[in-house]
Amino acid sequence: MKKLIGIPALAALFAVVLAFSPNRVQAQKYAFIDTEYVLSNIPEYTDAQDELDAMSKKWQDEIDARYKEVKELYKKYQAESVLLPADVKKKREDEIIAKEKEAKELQKKYFGPEGDLFKKRQELVQPIQEKVFNAIETVATTRNIDMVFDKAGGPVLLYGNPKLDISDDVLDEVGTVMQTVKRDQRQRKN
């Protein structure tokens, strides 16, 4: 799959150095895009983000409740441990350890690298990103643009002439396959 967001800085620097090399005979056309702006003007994307945020909060609350239970068990154990026989102490310690392990496993299940949140993000956001990438490719091909930089991806683009910003064109192209905010109603975040 082609990556939409997150051009590594070193690769981008190499591309810029190569593009502006004096040995280049052919003129190159460049443009940039602000993916944050583009995605914020796609209601389906903002709905997906809202859904992911709600799931994340619900799951985090569940995990916090589990850790709170572990903390209370440990506090109670500390208060009573002086009076408990060794076998009861061991049983309580094992119970506390098991509860803490359950909380960690739940946290990993929800938020781990292959967790439920990652899978849901792939399900909801990846198709949108692919449509945006295809729109970028279509606009770039139509306008004979050789390279498109993402100014939202970090300090890769230090300056961009607004004439080279194709973000609105990409949104218009994405609008052919999914709903986007109309051009005259779009707002940029500064």
DRENBA-871939 format. One line per field, with one value per atom (N, C-alpha, C): residue number from 1; residue in three letters; atom name; x, y negated, z. Coordinates in steps of 0.001 Angstrom, whole numbers, plus 500000, padded with zeros to 6 digits. Atoms other than C-alpha are relative to their C-alpha. Layout:
BEGIN
k = c(NUM|...)
r = c(ALA|...)
a = c(CA|...)
X = c(X|...)
Y = c(Y|...)
Z = c(Z|...)
END
This chain:
BEGIN
k = c(1|1|1|2|2|2|3|3|3|4|4|4|5|5|5|6|6|6|7|7|7|8|8|8|9|9|9|10|10|10|11|11|11|12|12|12|13|13|13|14|14|14|15|15|15|16|16|16|17|17|17|18|18|18|19|19|19|20|20|20|21|21|21|22|22|22|23|23|23|24|24|24|25|25|25|26|26|26|27|27|27|28|28|28|29|29|29|30|30|30|31|31|31|32|32|32|33|33|33|34|34|34|35|35|35|36|36|36|37|37|37|38|38|38|39|39|39|40|40|40|41|41|41|42|42|42|43|43|43|44|44|44|45|45|45|46|46|46|47|47|47|48|48|48|49|49|49|50|50|50|51|51|51|52|52|52|53|53|53|54|54|54|55|55|55|56|56|56|57|57|57|58|58|58|59|59|59|60|60|60|61|61|61|62|62|62|63|63|63|64|64|64|65|65|65|66|66|66|67|67|67|68|68|68|69|69|69|70|70|70|71|71|71|72|72|72|73|73|73|74|74|74|75|75|75|76|76|76|77|77|77|78|78|78|79|79|79|80|80|80|81|81|81|82|82|82|83|83|83|84|84|84|85|85|85|86|86|86|87|87|87|88|88|88|89|89|89|90|90|90|91|91|91|92|92|92|93|93|93|94|94|94|95|95|95|96|96|96|97|97|97|98|98|98|99|99|99|100|100|100|101|101|101|102|102|102|103|103|103|104|104|104|105|105|105|106|106|106|107|107|107|108|108|108|109|109|109|110|110|110|111|111|111|112|112|112|113|113|113|114|114|114|115|115|115|116|116|116|117|117|117|118|118|118|119|119|119|120|120|120|121|121|121|122|122|122|123|123|123|124|124|124|125|125|125|126|126|126|127|127|127|128|128|128|129|129|129|130|130|130|131|131|131|132|132|132|133|133|133|134|134|134|135|135|135|136|136|136|137|137|137|138|138|138|139|139|139|140|140|140|141|141|141|142|142|142|143|143|143|144|144|144|145|145|145|146|146|146|147|147|147|148|148|148|149|149|149|150|150|150|151|151|151|152|152|152|153|153|153|154|154|154|155|155|155|156|156|156|157|157|157|158|158|158|159|159|159|160|160|160|161|161|161|162|162|162|163|163|163|164|164|164|165|165|165|166|166|166|167|167|167|168|168|168|169|169|169|170|170|170|171|171|171|172|172|172|173|173|173|174|174|174|175|175|175|176|176|176|177|177|177|178|178|178|179|179|179|180|180|180|181|181|181|182|182|182|183|183|183|184|184|184|185|185|185|186|186|186|187|187|187|188|188|188|189|189|189|190|190|190)
r = c(MET|MET|MET|LYS|LYS|LYS|LYS|LYS|LYS|LEU|LEU|LEU|ILE|ILE|ILE|GLY|GLY|GLY|ILE|ILE|ILE|PRO|PRO|PRO|ALA|ALA|ALA|LEU|LEU|LEU|ALA|ALA|ALA|ALA|ALA|ALA|LEU|LEU|LEU|PHE|PHE|PHE|ALA|ALA|ALA|VAL|VAL|VAL|VAL|VAL|VAL|LEU|LEU|LEU|ALA|ALA|ALA|PHE|PHE|PHE|SER|SER|SER|PRO|PRO|PRO|ASN|ASN|ASN|ARG|ARG|ARG|VAL|VAL|VAL|GLN|GLN|GLN|ALA|ALA|ALA|GLN|GLN|GLN|LYS|LYS|LYS|TYR|TYR|TYR|ALA|ALA|ALA|PHE|PHE|PHE|ILE|ILE|ILE|ASP|ASP|ASP|THR|THR|THR|GLU|GLU|GLU|TYR|TYR|TYR|VAL|VAL|VAL|LEU|LEU|LEU|SER|SER|SER|ASN|ASN|ASN|ILE|ILE|ILE|PRO|PRO|PRO|GLU|GLU|GLU|TYR|TYR|TYR|THR|THR|THR|ASP|ASP|ASP|ALA|ALA|ALA|GLN|GLN|GLN|ASP|ASP|ASP|GLU|GLU|GLU|LEU|LEU|LEU|ASP|ASP|ASP|ALA|ALA|ALA|MET|MET|MET|SER|SER|SER|LYS|LYS|LYS|LYS|LYS|LYS|TRP|TRP|TRP|GLN|GLN|GLN|ASP|ASP|ASP|GLU|GLU|GLU|ILE|ILE|ILE|ASP|ASP|ASP|ALA|ALA|ALA|ARG|ARG|ARG|TYR|TYR|TYR|LYS|LYS|LYS|GLU|GLU|GLU|VAL|VAL|VAL|LYS|LYS|LYS|GLU|GLU|GLU|LEU|LEU|LEU|TYR|TYR|TYR|LYS|LYS|LYS|LYS|LYS|LYS|TYR|TYR|TYR|GLN|GLN|GLN|ALA|ALA|ALA|GLU|GLU|GLU|SER|SER|SER|VAL|VAL|VAL|LEU|LEU|LEU|LEU|LEU|LEU|PRO|PRO|PRO|ALA|ALA|ALA|ASP|ASP|ASP|VAL|VAL|VAL|LYS|LYS|LYS|LYS|LYS|LYS|LYS|LYS|LYS|ARG|ARG|ARG|GLU|GLU|GLU|ASP|ASP|ASP|GLU|GLU|GLU|ILE|ILE|ILE|ILE|ILE|ILE|ALA|ALA|ALA|LYS|LYS|LYS|GLU|GLU|GLU|LYS|LYS|LYS|GLU|GLU|GLU|ALA|ALA|ALA|LYS|LYS|LYS|GLU|GLU|GLU|LEU|LEU|LEU|GLN|GLN|GLN|LYS|LYS|LYS|LYS|LYS|LYS|TYR|TYR|TYR|PHE|PHE|PHE|GLY|GLY|GLY|PRO|PRO|PRO|GLU|GLU|GLU|GLY|GLY|GLY|ASP|ASP|ASP|LEU|LEU|LEU|PHE|PHE|PHE|LYS|LYS|LYS|LYS|LYS|LYS|ARG|ARG|ARG|GLN|GLN|GLN|GLU|GLU|GLU|LEU|LEU|LEU|VAL|VAL|VAL|GLN|GLN|GLN|PRO|PRO|PRO|ILE|ILE|ILE|GLN|GLN|GLN|GLU|GLU|GLU|LYS|LYS|LYS|VAL|VAL|VAL|PHE|PHE|PHE|ASN|ASN|ASN|ALA|ALA|ALA|ILE|ILE|ILE|GLU|GLU|GLU|THR|THR|THR|VAL|VAL|VAL|ALA|ALA|ALA|THR|THR|THR|THR|THR|THR|ARG|ARG|ARG|ASN|ASN|ASN|ILE|ILE|ILE|ASP|ASP|ASP|MET|MET|MET|VAL|VAL|VAL|PHE|PHE|PHE|ASP|ASP|ASP|LYS|LYS|LYS|ALA|ALA|ALA|GLY|GLY|GLY|GLY|GLY|GLY|PRO|PRO|PRO|VAL|VAL|VAL|LEU|LEU|LEU|LEU|LEU|LEU|TYR|TYR|TYR|GLY|GLY|GLY|ASN|ASN|ASN|PRO|PRO|PRO|LYS|LYS|LYS|LEU|LEU|LEU|ASP|ASP|ASP|ILE|ILE|ILE|SER|SER|SER|ASP|ASP|ASP|ASP|ASP|ASP|VAL|VAL|VAL|LEU|LEU|LEU|ASP|ASP|ASP|GLU|GLU|GLU|VAL|VAL|VAL|GLY|GLY|GLY|THR|THR|THR|VAL|VAL|VAL|MET|MET|MET|GLN|GLN|GLN|THR|THR|THR|VAL|VAL|VAL|LYS|LYS|LYS|ARG|ARG|ARG|ASP|ASP|ASP|GLN|GLN|GLN|ARG|ARG|ARG|GLN|GLN|GLN|ARG|ARG|ARG|LYS|LYS|LYS|ASN|ASN|ASN)
a = c(N|CA|C|N|CA|C|N|CA|C|N|CA|C|N|CA|C|N|CA|C|N|CA|C|N|CA|C|N|CA|C|N|CA|C|N|CA|C|N|CA|C|N|CA|C|N|CA|C|N|CA|C|N|CA|C|N|CA|C|N|CA|C|N|CA|C|N|CA|C|N|CA|C|N|CA|C|N|CA|C|N|CA|C|N|CA|C|N|CA|C|N|CA|C|N|CA|C|N|CA|C|N|CA|C|N|CA|C|N|CA|C|N|CA|C|N|CA|C|N|CA|C|N|CA|C|N|CA|C|N|CA|C|N|CA|C|N|CA|C|N|CA|C|N|CA|C|N|CA|C|N|CA|C|N|CA|C|N|CA|C|N|CA|C|N|CA|C|N|CA|C|N|CA|C|N|CA|C|N|CA|C|N|CA|C|N|CA|C|N|CA|C|N|CA|C|N|CA|C|N|CA|C|N|CA|C|N|CA|C|N|CA|C|N|CA|C|N|CA|C|N|CA|C|N|CA|C|N|CA|C|N|CA|C|N|CA|C|N|CA|C|N|CA|C|N|CA|C|N|CA|C|N|CA|C|N|CA|C|N|CA|C|N|CA|C|N|CA|C|N|CA|C|N|CA|C|N|CA|C|N|CA|C|N|CA|C|N|CA|C|N|CA|C|N|CA|C|N|CA|C|N|CA|C|N|CA|C|N|CA|C|N|CA|C|N|CA|C|N|CA|C|N|CA|C|N|CA|C|N|CA|C|N|CA|C|N|CA|C|N|CA|C|N|CA|C|N|CA|C|N|CA|C|N|CA|C|N|CA|C|N|CA|C|N|CA|C|N|CA|C|N|CA|C|N|CA|C|N|CA|C|N|CA|C|N|CA|C|N|CA|C|N|CA|C|N|CA|C|N|CA|C|N|CA|C|N|CA|C|N|CA|C|N|CA|C|N|CA|C|N|CA|C|N|CA|C|N|CA|C|N|CA|C|N|CA|C|N|CA|C|N|CA|C|N|CA|C|N|CA|C|N|CA|C|N|CA|C|N|CA|C|N|CA|C|N|CA|C|N|CA|C|N|CA|C|N|CA|C|N|CA|C|N|CA|C|N|CA|C|N|CA|C|N|CA|C|N|CA|C|N|CA|C|N|CA|C|N|CA|C|N|CA|C|N|CA|C|N|CA|C|N|CA|C|N|CA|C|N|CA|C|N|CA|C|N|CA|C|N|CA|C|N|CA|C|N|CA|C|N|CA|C|N|CA|C|N|CA|C|N|CA|C|N|CA|C|N|CA|C|N|CA|C|N|CA|C|N|CA|C|N|CA|C|N|CA|C|N|CA|C|N|CA|C|N|CA|C|N|CA|C|N|CA|C|N|CA|C|N|CA|C|N|CA|C|N|CA|C|N|CA|C|N|CA|C|N|CA|C|N|CA|C|N|CA|C|N|CA|C|N|CA|C|N|CA|C|N|CA|C|N|CA|C|N|CA|C|N|CA|C|N|CA|C)
X = c(500834|500000|500877|499259|501220|499661|500209|501682|499547|500512|499737|500657|499528|501013|501309|498795|504464|501193|498793|507184|501198|498825|510440|500841|499277|512466|501236|498788|515622|499671|500392|513872|499548|500470|512215|501185|498819|515538|500773|499323|517141|499275|500791|514301|500193|499813|514717|501397|498624|518507|500123|499947|518113|499266|500809|515423|500697|499350|517494|501468|498633|520717|500280|499673|522528|500056|499924|522791|498631|501347|519014|499779|500221|518214|498542|501428|514461|499442|500646|512385|498967|500929|510379|498875|501115|506938|499700|500228|506249|498704|501180|503205|500032|500111|502290|498543|501344|499262|500054|500134|498120|498981|500906|496683|499098|500877|495386|498789|501074|493331|499067|500814|492147|499122|500765|491121|498966|500970|489431|498796|501117|487206|499279|500723|485986|499173|500838|483002|500138|499848|483453|501240|498770|486985|499779|500225|485917|499042|500896|483075|500776|499180|485573|500878|499157|487905|499178|500877|484992|499658|500313|484043|501204|498784|487645|500286|499785|487943|499038|500999|484722|500354|499596|485883|501205|498774|489277|499696|500358|487762|499285|500747|485357|500958|499053|488168|500972|499083|490516|499326|500747|487820|499908|500072|487434|501349|498660|491187|500311|499778|491393|499254|500790|488634|500694|499271|490643|501225|498813|493805|499608|500494|491802|499659|500322|490532|501285|498716|494123|500595|499457|495202|499274|500784|492375|500309|499627|493191|501369|498648|496843|499993|500112|495962|499433|500632|493712|500986|499009|496421|501075|498964|499024|499507|500554|496733|499834|500288|495973|501162|498940|499225|500714|499320|500715|499264|500820|497850|499694|500368|497523|501046|499062|499036|500650|499203|501605|499204|500749|499253|498929|501001|496548|500690|499218|499197|500323|499619|500385|498792|501228|496804|499599|500361|496104|500992|498985|499396|499752|500282|498583|498754|501232|495096|500295|499639|496560|500802|499174|499146|499138|500883|496460|499115|500850|494193|500814|499159|497073|500352|499697|497984|498790|501225|494353|499861|500104|494385|501006|498980|497636|499631|500410|496308|498841|501111|493110|500516|499399|495191|500677|499332|497251|498972|501055|494081|499387|500632|492597|500994|499092|495649|501344|498724|498482|500195|499680|500200|499029|500990|497699|498663|501196|494930|498744|501303|491272|499947|500018|491849|500745|499236|494498|499159|500815|492187|498827|501137|489239|500463|499448|491415|500278|499745|492495|498680|501301|488855|499340|500706|487569|500810|499192|490469|500754|499187|492526|499275|500672|489854|499921|500049|489554|501364|498646|493325|500329|499749|493445|499293|500732|490781|500724|499258|492754|501273|498780|495966|499690|500376|494218|499659|500325|492900|501279|498713|496426|500665|499386|497708|499297|500757|494921|500300|499717|495483|501427|498593|499260|500198|499870|498975|499360|500726|496422|500782|499295|498551|501496|498593|501868|500932|499194|503230|500878|499060|506344|500077|499893|506429|498955|500957|503820|500493|499550|504952|498815|501033|502838|500537|499511|503276|499509|500495|501323|500858|499224|503845|501218|498847|506413|500818|499171|509303|500601|499498|509701|499904|500215|508315|500132|499762|509723|499250|500782|507992|499301|500727|505366|499210|500766|504029|498549|501414|500232|499485|500406|499929|500246|499657|501463|499182|500811|498979|498834|501061|496743|498989|500897|494830|498537|501393|491533|499689|500202|491964|499844|500098|492516|498651|501319|489403|498899|500993|487421|500007|499888|488731|499442|500552|487920|498479|501438|484468|499266|500654|483798|499654|500275|483816|499445|500555|482769|499711|500390|481328|501174|499015|483652|499303|500532|483049|500148|499967|482200|501134|498812|485139|499799|500215|483587|499719|500257|482866|501192|498817|486335|500747|499225|488380|501330|498656|492089|500279|499524|493578|501387|498662|496554|500872)
Y = c(501179|500000|498761|501245|496511|499198|500800|494270|498605|501334|491018|498991|500953|489381|500506|499635|489346|500278|499831|488921|499854|500143|489605|498802|501242|486408|500240|499720|487997|500263|499701|489319|498727|501258|485939|499089|500823|484135|500502|499399|486544|499640|500317|485936|498551|501419|482164|499759|500161|482347|500550|499400|484667|499129|500800|482474|498701|501269|479296|500160|499722|480933|499309|500692|478952|500944|499035|482148|500303|499743|482177|499167|500689|481292|499562|500210|481483|499185|500787|478936|500868|499227|480427|499085|500751|479308|500564|499616|479337|499393|500527|478859|500543|499462|479388|500113|499774|480490|499958|499990|480017|501090|498878|483422|499775|500301|482143|499202|500820|479549|500857|499156|482066|500929|499033|484684|499318|500695|482111|499501|500420|481176|501183|498803|484736|500478|499629|485350|501468|498577|489125|500236|499873|488741|499472|500550|486493|500884|499047|488925|501224|498839|491805|499658|500420|489851|499894|500107|489080|501384|498633|492759|500652|499438|493783|499374|500679|491166|500517|499494|492397|501417|498631|496026|499977|500099|495080|499576|500480|493174|501095|498920|496028|501096|498941|498581|499538|500514|496352|499943|500017|495900|501405|498607|499688|500449|499632|500153|499280|500768|497379|500619|499355|499120|501279|498774|502367|499670|500388|500628|499439|500523|498864|501164|498804|502261|500649|499437|503553|499158|500908|500492|500160|499815|500967|501333|498693|504657|499934|500119|503779|499195|500817|501080|500825|499152|503495|501074|498980|506158|499427|500620|503761|499748|500288|502805|501267|498754|506433|500988|499006|508185|500395|499705|507964|501085|499065|510011|501305|498836|512576|501108|498875|516062|500057|499947|516831|500512|499447|518957|499034|500989|516237|498818|501071|513603|500367|499518|515664|499992|499958|516144|498589|501396|512387|499385|500509|511535|500527|499388|513977|499380|500622|512457|498599|501354|508945|500064|499834|510069|500415|499540|511864|498853|501134|508785|498968|500955|506557|500533|499377|508997|499894|500129|508982|498580|501403|505172|499711|500215|505163|500690|499273|507788|499285|500749|505776|498746|501194|502661|500360|499550|504571|500378|499591|506014|498784|501191|502551|499089|501043|500346|500500|499454|502681|499781|500206|502575|500711|499284|505101|500049|500022|504140|499566|500330|503383|498582|501371|499634|499895|499986|500199|500598|499333|502583|499123|500867|500194|498783|501139|497292|500421|499496|499417|500116|499787|500250|498677|501254|496667|498972|501096|494420|500385|499594|496408|499822|500217|496402|498512|501438|492616|499512|500392|492173|500481|499486|494356|499147|500872|492202|498666|501264|489069|500196|499741|490606|500110|499868|491576|498642|501346|488007|499190|500694|486632|500459|499436|488950|499489|500477|487897|498534|501424|484166|499803|500138|484542|500434|499512|486548|499019|500936|484161|498702|501287|481100|500171|499702|482786|499598|500300|482421|501215|498911|484470|500435|499682|484262|499218|500648|483511|500227|499933|482709|499796|500190|482871|499035|500981|479741|500310|499635|481307|501081|498867|484127|499649|500377|482151|498937|501083|479856|500301|499664|481235|498792|501146|478114|498731|501225|474863|498815|501055|472616|500590|499579|473170|498841|501029|470673|500470|499587|470757|500406|499619|471040|501485|498591|474519|500943|499191|475704|500604|499316|478295|500662|499384|479190|499904|500155|477757|500819|499181|479489|501470|498616|482784|500220|499866|482182|500058|499964|481469|501366|498686|484714|501088|499026|486700|499879|500240|485114|500740|499214|487163|501399|498644|490393|500025|500057|489233|498543|501351|486220|499232|500910|483286|498676|501330|479794|499182|500821|477407|498986|500858|475234|498672|501313|471943|500070|499848|473365|500592|499418|474796|498944|500933|473232|500624|499543|473531|499667|500248|473849|499405|500635|471568|500458)
Z = c(500000|500000|500000|500037|499270|501234|498797|502290|499629|500265|502380|500908|499005|505511|500595|499273|507097|499121|500815|504496|500916|499145|506317|499553|500277|506554|499129|500769|505161|498535|501382|502060|499295|500596|501458|499692|500221|501855|498785|501148|499381|498701|501194|496907|499596|500294|497196|499436|500476|496778|498578|501332|493794|498985|500921|492241|499614|500270|492508|499600|500426|491406|498668|501248|488684|498796|501091|486619|499395|500500|486099|498736|501259|482503|499899|500150|482695|501164|498947|484644|500716|499183|487462|500480|499437|488633|501382|498617|492352|500493|499321|494497|501414|498652|498093|500376|499503|500003|501521|498548|503576|500334|499769|504473|501206|498857|507815|499528|500556|505942|499151|500878|503364|500828|499205|505925|500894|499143|508188|499210|500846|505242|499354|500439|504695|501195|498854|507018|500408|499680|506787|500868|499208|508179|501421|498652|511067|500786|499326|511857|500486|499622|511883|501195|498873|514190|501283|498831|516538|500550|499578|516610|500685|499402|517323|501362|498721|520087|501067|499051|521724|500460|499646|521584|500931|499220|522947|501432|498659|525883|500795|499332|526699|500475|499645|526644|501080|498991|528647|501365|498740|531303|500595|499551|531489|500582|499516|531895|501304|498767|534500|501172|498938|536495|500478|499620|536412|500857|499219|537645|501366|498713|540351|500937|499215|541521|500535|499581|541639|501125|498988|543623|501337|498769|546135|500659|499451|546533|500679|499451|547142|501293|498782|549675|501157|498984|551544|500477|499669|551415|500923|499165|552834|501415|498670|555694|500830|499279|556603|500017|500189|555657|501288|498735|559145|500772|499226|560553|499272|500804|557751|500084|500063|557788|498613|501224|555059|498807|501128|552933|499477|500403|552891|499308|500649|552084|498551|501322|549135|499066|500803|547920|499574|500310|548089|499001|500931|546361|498592|501302|543576|499354|500499|543246|499440|500438|542972|498699|501199|540415|498805|501083|538373|499493|500406|538376|499203|500706|537309|498601|501286|534536|499066|500796|533332|499454|500424|533207|498888|501028|531212|498686|501203|528795|499296|500577|528301|499299|500593|527647|498672|501225|525075|498931|500938|523493|499320|500560|523008|499282|500477|522432|499487|500465|521425|498503|501415|518019|499051|500811|516643|500738|499162|519071|499263|500568|518522|499434|500487|518139|498663|501244|515449|498869|501019|513579|499579|500312|513820|499202|500743|512623|498545|501350|509639|499228|500630|508906|499599|500236|509139|499199|500545|508091|498734|501156|505588|498663|501293|502832|499620|500261|503165|499531|500388|502996|498595|501344|499891|498948|500936|498197|499848|500056|499100|499179|500756|497758|498503|501414|494512|499399|500479|494224|499784|500153|494769|498706|501198|492070|498740|501159|489672|499713|500179|490261|499503|500401|489962|498550|501368|486744|499014|500866|485231|499808|500055|486040|499714|500303|485119|501140|498815|488652|500281|499775|489357|501458|498575|493154|500776|499109|495796|501422|498615|499324|500927|498979|502471|501036|499043|504549|501412|498673|507436|500643|499522|507791|500832|499200|509770|499301|500525|508952|498627|501320|505433|499076|500875|503739|500835|499241|505075|499426|500644|502578|498795|501187|499975|499433|500672|497491|499938|500000|497924|498621|501356|494123|499742|500195|494416|500887|499085|497080|499230|500736|495446|500937|499024|498632|499574|500419|497359|498751|501199|493995|500376|499535|495815|500667|499375|497921|498945|501078|494751|499316|500634|493226|500915|499040|496399|500005|500023|496195|498895|501046|493066|500467|499504|495114|501417|498643|498599|500340|499624|500377|500597|499417|501127|500269|499740|502459|498724|501220|499631|500089|500074|498508|500733|499384|499676|501499|498571|503158|500757|499359|503871|500789|499164|506636|500339|499646|507187|501447|498642|510642|499885|500078|511135|501093)
END
